[in-house]
Amino acid sequence: MMTETLNLKILGLTCEHCEEKVIQAVKDLDGVTKATVSYENGKGQIEFNPYKIKEEAIEKEIRKLGYEIHKTFIQRWLRRLEKSNEKQFGSGHMDCCSLNK
């Protein structure tokens, strides 16, 4: 199973209850395999299957709980670039072997 890791800066986490609330909500999503959250540094790390769930759905679930997600300019730019490439080249997996075909 292929997984990707989503690293987020989550604003508004103030205690361990906040951590657990986010972890449980995210883990309940189909396609999420692991979630860790720290209120002390305001970070979350979510492992997920990109064929079952998209980053945006995970972020939306966290926002529904009342927390904000901060993304750096680079993160937003890379995500736009990925979407552009998916539209242009398809969402298939590319590796060194693909280039030789």
C-alpha positions, 0 to 999 in steps of 0.5 A, spaced: 500 500 500 502 506 497 502 512 503 504 519 503 505 523 509 502 530 510 505 535 515 501 540 517 502 547 522 495 547 526 493 553 529 488 553 535 491 547 539 491 548 546 491 542 550 491 534 550 484 534 548 485 538 542 490 533 540 486 527 541 480 530 538 484 532 531 487 525 531 480 521 532 477 525 527 482 524 522 483 517 523 476 516 522 477 518 515 477 512 510 484 512 507 488 515 513 493 510 516 496 514 522 496 520 525 500 524 530 498 531 533 502 535 538 499 541 541 505 543 544 508 545 537 502 546 533 504 540 528 500 534 525 503 529 521 498 524 517 499 518 513 494 516 508 493 513 502 492 518 496 488 513 492 483 513 497 483 520 500 486 527 498 490 532 502 484 537 502 479 532 505 484 531 511 485 539 511 477 540 511 476 535 517 481 539 521 478 545 519 471 543 521 473 542 528 475 549 528 482 549 527 486 553 522 491 550 518 497 554 516 501 553 509 507 556 507 508 559 500 512 553 498 507 548 500 501 552 496 506 553 490 508 545 490 501 543 491 499 547 485 504 545 481 502 538 482 495 539 480 498 542 474 502 536 472 496 531 474 492 535 469 497 535 463 500 528 464 495 524 468 496 522 475 499 516 474 506 514 478 512 516 474 519 513 475 525 512 472 522 505 468 517 510 465 521 514 462 524 508 458 518 506 455 
